[in-house]
Amino acid sequence: MNHKSPFKFLQPYTREDRAIFFGRDEEIEQLYKMVFQADIILVYGQSGTGKTSLVQCGLASRFQPTDWLDLFVRRKDNINDSLREALLRMAQSPVREGASLSQLVKSVYLDYFRPVFLIFDQFEELFIFGEKPEQQQFIQDIAQLQEAGLSCKVIIVMREEYLAHLYDFEKVIPEIYNKRLRVEPMGGQNAHQVIQQSCEKLGIQIVDAPRTIRKITENVSGGKAGVQLSYLQVYLDRLWHEAVGASPPQSSLLTQ
């Protein structure tokens, strides 16, 4: 028996998971429209709402591969260094030393002739760990990139409690708030869809489905409005291990 859980646990969904990504159709459509309306988009929400999955799987899946060249950038030690390293890894043509961010992006675009999507995940790390000079350099680089008019989109993904820290960005890039999407905790109906359709797609049977699904959403929400997608993933993973992955099974809620 294969004891590897089919559920994502705490890992974000990727483009390869699009067949099992459910419950965010409305948000995907909103984000998809925003991409054609602005060059910089802000995606924010509480921790655990699935912001990264929404972009990395939901939005990415709306594009043909020829129209989507994504670079996911995390701060690491310095966001500016991480961004340039990501571009240089993607580049196929030699890039002169000291090239500006705009020149780097243009070179990568010409290598692939695909729109470049710079996706800054967990952007709050810049405010938690970054010094002022690092932040100022990043702001200026992004502003110059916007002015260059390249085939490039900037998507910033962050926790909503750090939105006030974008004040310095707004002074230089006032359009940063023009196109923004708040990712809410998943509603009960959508959570029901995630559970039911995920299990159907994965060939997992839910015993007494209506009652069991309702109980799962109640347990995961803890009596609060909305369900955190990360909590739901962890809960389903645990149920799978108890019901299918264990020998003998320790739960009768799921069967395979």
Secondary structure, DSSP 8 states (H G I E B T S, - for coil): -----SS-TTS---GGGGGG--S-HHHHHHHHHHHTT-SEEEEEESTTS-HHHIIIIIIGGGS-GGG-EEEEE--TT-HHHHHHHHHHHH--S---TT--HHHHHHHHHHHH-S-EEEEETTTTHHHHH--HHHHHHHHHHHHHHHHHT-SEEEEEEEEGGGGGGGHHHHHH-GGGGTSEEEE--B-HHHHHHHHHHHHHHTT-EETTHHHHHHHHHHHHHTTSSSB-HHHHHHHHHHHHIIIIISSS-S-SSEE-
